[in-house]
Amino acid sequence: MAPRWSRGRMAARIEDYALVGDCRSAALISRQGSVDWLCWPRFDAAALFTSLLGTEAHGFWKIFPEAENVETSWAYRPGSLVLETRHKTRLGEVLVTDFMPVGDGSHLVRLVEGVHGRVAMRMEMAVRFDYGSAVPWVSRSELGDLRAVSGPHKVVLRTDVHLKGSDAQTTVSEFTVHAGERHRFVLSYGASHEDDPHPIEPRKTLEATDQAWREWSARCAGGTAWDRMLQRSLLTLKALIYEPTGGIVAAPTASLPEGLGGERNWDYRFCWLRDSTLTLIALMDGGYIDEARDWLGWLLRAVAGNPEQAHILYGIAGERLLPEIELDWLPGYENSRPVRIGNAAASQFQIDVYGELFDALYQAHARGLPISKDGLRVGLAILGHLEKAWRDPDEGIWEVRGGRRHFTHSKVMAWVAFDRALRMHEMHESGATEEQAARWRAVRDEIHAEVCAKGFDPALNSFVQSYGSKALDASLLLIAHTGFLPQDDPRVVGTVEAIGKGLMRDGFILRYETEGQTTDGLSGNEGAFLPCTFWYADNLIGLGRRDEARALIERLLGICTDLGLVSEEYDVQAKRLVGNFPQAFTHVALVNTLLSYTRGEGPADRQGGKANGAPPAVLRQREADKRHARGELEDATS
């Protein structure tokens, strides 16, 4: 029987992908059983299955029934990243279990089990290294394992079913599964100059992997009306942590478009300083102190050095050189070109990242994590640079490519840097002299006065995107989060109202208007930015408009996939998720908003890390952290 799919098959809808990962890399698997994206051995390595950004000719691995009218359902195991997909045909039912073992090399395991009756199955695999550009040399090992080699790369497929080659340079298997029968497929990655990766026992590894995820997720904060979604978001964040360094990738994918068919396609497999504070708060308030400590350690290592050379984003190990290139052999997701790998935004200047870093230091300390002496020295050096640099225009939080401006949000975050430094100084934790603190106080007050004078438009009754402009910007929703002004300040209330009227589309918030008043140096439009919509909900909570906030939260959760995953943006016209997927920043915002709503806190209420509002995991570790600060334990950020 001929296969039901062809070499020209395009990728599935973003909503129809699941994520499995091992805290070093991740795979996207479609509802139809096709692995369409996988980078080994790290998130930012070259993909060997790249049909997500092209067609099957660029690499895929599919296991699916050979039948018409297949009914498919799927779900993660509770509290786990183990994926189970059930396929029902007229003659029977089969269960496919997909997972990647944590901490045991680089493996993707796919187990096929007959539930009842019999099901004819077909497997097809086309390995294409270097983002679909390199067809490997395929051979058999002495043990009969399938081996594919190209340059430095090698993968080995071990299975108990018969494999054969096809004319399309694809490996194929046709097999029938009866009730109670089990078949295994284990794909393992290794360096081509080394011995083949060691084999693993799939069933034993499955149970160990599932147990590890369940034990981790059991520590999740709860008590919300949406605990299942809260736990799933925190599990997704955990999956996006590169465990060896503690760095958190913005997403495991590259070049999924912000607008279908457009050019706003970026590589997000890196770590953004922009995400620092909100990510730290989400992890700590969600109950995950170790991950927060590792993230803080990554931050301080990444920015260590000359503060004038600080970047806005880094590689997962802190790499600074992330050249952006275009892969012209890939047509892009739904013909969204160009396909970009690397990110040129790494060379941009953004003042807000300095505020993010110092806010992260402060929030960590306020929630019980001590800061190392080296961490404080890094902070002092950054503030010394920022005393002058805050006056300069920059590219802003959204990394626009239309030239530098005096972005209001950037100035607010410069204020945050000095404000948090002064708060820590008052707690005798800054390492600064009184003379330095006096300078910080003067600069903080000067920035505040300038922003209120130049960043606020009385005619609009709103803060604006940049000095002298009339454009709105959803980053201004963070003004209350930072404590720059109280939530009930008329200027903050006016800004929330203006953004709700000017940037909301069908109940979702745009980052800014891409046509007319605002230029970002790019053509076309983008979807509504989902973290900004959560920030809007946070402001509603802070203003006491809880019914509106809850309705908005429900709307946001309603566009998450049936697996609880969500991307960066939402196309309100096509009613589809767009942008890289799953998006850490969106899941961070989801966690923070659900916790804020449940605890009755507005964004500004969470600034102090008060003991009576701290999560249980923080309270349990307070005494240990005090001992840590006295040097009785190893320094968390060393």
N, C-alpha and C positions, 0 to 999 in steps of 0.2 A: 504493500500500500504506500502510495507517495506521501511524503510529509505534508501536513496541512499549512505549513508556513514556508516562505520563500526567502531567498537571500536578500530580497529587497524590503523585508519587513522593517518598519520603523519602530521606534521605541513606544512604550505604552504611555498613557497619561501619567503625570507625576503622582496623582492620587493612587495609582494602581501599583505602587512599588512598596516593598518592605525593606527594612534595614536589618542586616545581621553584621556583627562586628566582634573584634577581639581586643579592643582598646589599643590597637596599633594600626588597623586598617578596617575597611568595611566594604560590604557588597550590597548592591541594590538588586533585588529579585522581584520580578513582575508577578502579578496575580496568575499569569499563564505559565509560571514556572521557569522563566528565563532570567539568568544572571546577566544583566546588561551593563553592569559597571563594577569593576574590581581593580584596585591598585595594590600591588604588592612590592615590597614588604611593609610600606608605610602609606599613610593617607595620601601623601604628596608624591608618591612614586608614579611612574608611567603606568597607565592602565593596560591590562591584557584582555579585558572584555570592555569594549567601548561602544557597543551598539546603542547605548543611551544617547550618544551624540551623532549617530549615523544610522547604519543599517547592520544587518547580521554579518555583512562582509567585513565589519570592523571588530568582530569578536563577540561571542555570546556562549552561553551554556544552558541548554533547555532540557527539562524533563517534564513530559506531559502525556496524557492519554492519547492514543491514536483512535479517536472516536468522535462522532458528531454529538452536538448538544451536551457538552460536558458541563455539569453544575459544579462550580468551584466556590469554596469558602475557606477562609483562613483566619488565624489568630495566633498571637504570641501565647506561650505558656504563661500562666499568671506570675507576675513579678519577674519575668525572665526575658531574655532576648533570643530564646529558641523559638523558631517559627514553625508552625504546623499548618499545612495546606491539605485540604480534603478535596478530592476529585471524585464525583459520582457520575457514572455512565449507566447505560441501560443494563449492562451486565454485571456491574459491581462497583465497589468503592475502594479507593486507595488513599493512603496517608503519606505525604512527603514531609519530612522533617529536615529543616535547614538550620545550620549553626556554624559558628567559627569558635573553636576552643580558645580560651584565654590563657596566655602564658605558656603555650606549648608549640612554638614554631608558628608557621603560617599555613593554615589549613582551612579549607571550606568543605564541610561534610554535608552530604545529601543522602538521606535514608528513605527508602521506598518500602512501604509495608501494606500488604493486602488486608483490607478490613472485612469485606465479604464479597462473595462471587469471584469473578476474575476480571482483570482489566489489562488490555494490551497497552503497553507503554513504549514510548520512543525517547531516546536520548540523542541529542546532537550537541557537539561542542566544537567550536572554532576558536582556537587560541590565536590572538593577534597582538603581539607585544608592541610596545611604544605607540600607544593610542591608536591601534588598528592599522599601523603602517608596516609591520614586520610579520610575515608568515614564518613560523618556526619550522625547524627540521624535526620531524616526528619519527620516533623509533620505539622499539620494545627493549626493556631491560632484560637481564638474565632471568628475572622472576616473572616476566610477562607483563610488567607494568608499562603503561603508556608514558612515554617521555617526550616532551616538547622543549626544544632548545633554540634560543636566538641570542647571539652575543653573550652578555653576562647573565641572561635570565634562563631559568629552567622551571618547568612545572611537571609534576608526576601525577598521573591519575591511576588510582588503585580501585578496582571494582571486582565483583564476583559475577558479572554478566559478560557476555561475549561482545567484543568491540570490533568494528571494521571501519575502513576508510571509505570515503565517498569521492566522487569526481570534483566536488566543490572544496577540496582540501579541508574536509570536516570529518570528525570522528563520530560514528553513528552506532547506536545499539538499539535493537528491537527485542523486547522481552515481555512476557506475560506474567502478571503477579496474581496469585491465588490467595484466598483468605488464609492468614497466618504466615505467609511467606514474607521474607525480608531480603532486600538487596541494598548494598552499600556502594556509595561513590565518594571517594576521598581525593580531593585535589590539593596538592601540597607544593609550596614554592621553595626554591633554593637557588643558590648561586651555581652557574653552569660549570664552574671549575672545581666544585666540591662534590662529595658523594651525594647521592640522592637523599632528599629529606627522609628522616626516619618515619616508619609507618606508625600509625596510632590505631588503637582499638576503638572503633566508632561508638559502640554502645556504652562502654565504660566512660569514654570521654563525654558523651552526651549527658549522662547523669551528673558527672562532675561539673560540667559547664552550667547545667540548669541549676544545680544546687548553689553554685557560686553566685549566680545572678539573683536567685531568690533570697539568699542570705544578705546580699547587699541591699536589695530593695526593701527588705523588712525593716530597715532602719529609717525609712522615709517618714517625714513628718506627715501628720494626718489631721483629721477632724474637719476637713472641708466638705462641701457638698459634692466635690468632684475629685475625690481621693484617687480614683483609678486613673484619671487623666494626669493628676499631679505626679503620681508614681511613674507613669509612662514617660512623662517629660524628663524626669530626673534620670530614669534609665537611659533615655536617649542621650542626655548630656554625658552620662558616664561613658557611653559607647563612643562619644566624640573626643574623649580625653586620650591623648597619646601617653600611655602609662609610663614609659621610660622617663619622660621629662615633666609631666604634669600639664603640658600645654593643651589647650582645647581648640580644635579646629572649628571655624565658623560653620562649616558643612563638609561632608565627605565628597562632594561633587564639584565639578568645574563646568562653567559655561551653560548651565541651565538658564534660560532667558528670563529676564524680568518683564519682558513684553514679547509674546509669541511672534516669531518672525523678525524680531528686531535685533539691534546690535548691542544691547545692554546685557552682555554675557561675560561673567567674570569667574575667575578661579577663586574658590572660597576655602581651599584646603590649608589655610594658614590661621594664625592667631592674631586677633585684633586687640590692641590696647583699649579701643573704644568700648569693648564689652567688659572691661575689667571689673568695675565695681558691681554692676548688676549681676554678673556671673558669680562673683564672690558671695554676694548677699543670698542669691538663690541657693547656692550649695550649702552655706552655713545655716540659713534659716530652714532649709529643707532637711537638715540633719546630717550633713556630710562634711565633717570637719577636716578629715584627712585630705579629701580632694581639694577643699578650699586652701589648705596649707600648701599643697603641692602647686596649685595654680598661683598662689602668691609667690612662692619660690621661683616659679618660671618667670613671672613678671619681673622680679628684681634681677634675675640673671640676664634676661633679654635686654633690659635697658641699661645695664651696667656699662660704664665707659663715659666718653665725652657726651654730656647732655645735649650739646648742639647737634649730635649725630643720632639722636633718638628717632626711631622710625614709628610709623603708625601701626605697622603689622610686621610680624616676623614668621619665620618657619617654625615648625613644631618643636625643633630643638633650639630655637633662637636664631636661626639663620637670617642674615640681612640681605643677601643677594638673591632676589626673586625675580629674575628678568621675565618680562611678559612677551610671549610669542604667539603667533597665530598658526593654527594647524589647518592648512588649506585643503587637505585631503578629506576632511570631515565636513559633511553638509550641515551639521548642527542639529540640535533638538528641534524638530518640526521646522527645519530650514532656517533656524536662527543663527545667522553668521555675523561676524567671525567666531570661530571657536578659539578661545584664549586659554593659554596655560601660563602660569605665573601671574604676577599682579604688579603692574607699574605703579600702583598707588603706594607701594612700599617706599618710594622716593619722595612722596608728597610731604608738605609741612602742615601739621595740624596741631594747633595750640591746645585743643581739648584733651589730647592724650595725657598732657602733664597733669591736668586736673583729675583725670580718671585714675592715674597712678597714685596720686596722693590721697584721693578719696578711698581707693582700695586699701592703702596702708592704714588709714584712719578707721575704716569700717572693720577691718580685720582686728585691729587693736581693741576697738570698742566692743567687739563680740568675743573677746577673750584670747585672740591669737597674739603672741608677742612678736615684736619686730626686731630683727637682728641689728647689731650696730652697723654692719655694712649696709643693710637696707636703709637705715636712717641717714647714713653718709650719702648714699645715692640720692635720697630725697633732698638733702641739703644742696647738693650740686645742681639738681634740676631746678630748684627754686632760685638759686643764684642766676642761672641762665634765664629763667622766666621773668625775672624782674625787669629785663629789657625786652625780651622776645614777645611779651603779651601785646605790645603795641603794634606789632606787624600784622598785615593781612595774611590769611592762610587759605587752604583749600576746604576747610570745614569738615564736619563730621561725616558728610555724605561723599567726600572725596571727589568733588566735582572736577571736571576737566575743562572748565570754561574760564579759568583764571582765578587768582587769589582776590579775596575780599575780606572786609572786616565783618565776619560772621558773628551774630549776636551770641549764639550758643557757645562758640569758641571763647568769647570773652567771659561768659558766665563760668565756663569751666576753668579759666585762668583764675577767676575769683575763688572757685572751689579749692584750687591748689593751696592758695595762701590761707584761706579760711581753715582748712583741715590741718595745715601745719600749725596754725595758732591754737587750734583746739588741742592738738597733741602737746604743744608747748605748755599749755595750761595744766596738762596732766603730767608734766615733767617727763615727756617721752619724745621730744623732738630732737634733742641733742644740740639745740641752738643756743646762742647767747641772747641776752636781753636786747642787745643792739640789733641783732638779726631779726628778732621778733618785732621790734619797733618798726623796722623797715617793711616787714611783711604786712603789718597792720596798716601802714600808710598806703602801700600798694593795693591791698585789698579794698580799702575805702575808696581809693581813686578809681579802680575798675568798676566798683559798684555804682559810683556816681556817673561815670561815663556811659555805662550800659543803660541806666535809667534815662539818661538824657538823649543818647543817640540811637539806642536800640528799640525805643518805644515810640510808637506813632499815636499821638492823641486822637487824630482823626479816625483811625481804625480802632482805637481803644485796645491796642494789642501790641505786643512785641513783634518785631519783624525779622525777616531772615538775616539781613545785614544792614549796617548803618546806611541810612538814606533811602532804603528800598521800601516798596509797598508790599513785598511778597511775604506770604505766611510760610512758616516752616514748622513741621511737627516736632522737631528737636526742642522747640520752645516749651513743649509740654513738660520738659524735665526741669523747668525753673523751680517748681515746687518740690520736686524730688531732691534737688540739691540743697534746699534751704536758702537759696538766694533771696527769695521773698516768701512770706507766708502764703499758705494755700488760699486764704480768704482775702489776700490783698486784691483790691479792685483791678489792678493791672494784670494780675494772674488770672482772675476770673474772666476779664475781658479777653485775654489771649485764648483761654480754653473755649470761650464762646465763639470767637472769630475762627478758630481752627475747626470747630465743629460745623460751622456754616460754610467755610470756604474750602476745606480740604476733605470733607467727608463725601464719599461716594457709596451710595446704597448701604450705608451703615459701617463703612470701613474708611480708615484715614490714609490719605496719601502723605508721602514725606514732604512734598512740595509740588506746586503746579509745574509740570514740564512744558507747558505751552504758555506763551504770552509773557508774563512778567519775569519769569525765571529762566536763566540759561545755565545749563550744566555742561555744555560742550558736546552733547550727544543728540542724535536724532531719535524720533519716535517717543512713545510713552512707556510707562511702566505700570505695574499693578499697584494696588494699595499695599502699604508697608505694614505688615502685621504687628511688629513690636510697637509701632506708633499707636496702633489702635488699642493695644493693651495699656499704653501710657495714658491714653485718653480716659480709659476706664479707671485707672488709678486716680486721676484728677476728680472724676465723678465721685469716687469713694471718699476722697479727701474733702469734697464739698458737701458730703452728706446725701448725695443723690444716689442712694444705694439701689433703688429699683431700676433706675436707668443703667447703673453700672452692671447689675446682674443680667439685665437683658442683653447688654453688649457682650458680656462674658459668654453667655449662652450662644450668641451669634458666632463668636470667634471659635468656640469649641465645636460648633456645628460644621465648620469647614475643615476641621481636622479629619484625617482619614479614619477609616474604620479600625485601623491599628493604632490610632492615637498619635500619628505623626503629622507634622505641618512644615510648610516651606517658608521662605522669606516673605513672599508677597501673594496677593490674591487678585486675579483678573475678574473684576466685578461684572464685566460684560459677558465674557465667556463662562463665568462661574467656574473657574479652574484655579488650582494652585499654580503659581509660577515662581521662578527663582530657584536657587540651589536648595537641595532637599536631602534630609531634614535639616532645618536651620537652627543652630544652637541659640542664636539671639532671640528668636521667636519663642523657643521653649523656655529660655530664661525668663522672658517677659511673662509667659503664661504662669510659671511657678510663682513669681513675685506677686502677680495680680491676684491669683487664687488665695495666697497666704494673706495678702493685705485685706482682701474682702472678708475673709473668715475671721481675722483678728480685729476687724473694724478700724484698720489703720489707713490713713492717707499716706502718700509717698514720703512726706516730710517726717511723719511719725517714726519711720524706721531708721532715721539717721543716727540716732544715738546708741543703738544696740543695748537698750535698757535691760537690766537683769530680769525685770518682771515681764518683758516681752520677748526675751531671748528663747530660742528653741531648746527643748530638753537636752539635745546633744551638746549644746554649748554649755548649759548649766552643769552637766555631768563632768565636763572637762575643765571647768573654771579652776578648781584647785590644782589640777595637774599643770595648767597653763601658768599659774602663779609660781609653781616650783620651776617650771621651764624658764620663766623670766629671771629667776634667781640663779640660773646657770646649773640647776640640778639635773636638767635633761638636755639632750642634744638640741642645738638651735634648729628650729624648724626651717629657717630660710638659708641655712648655710649650705 
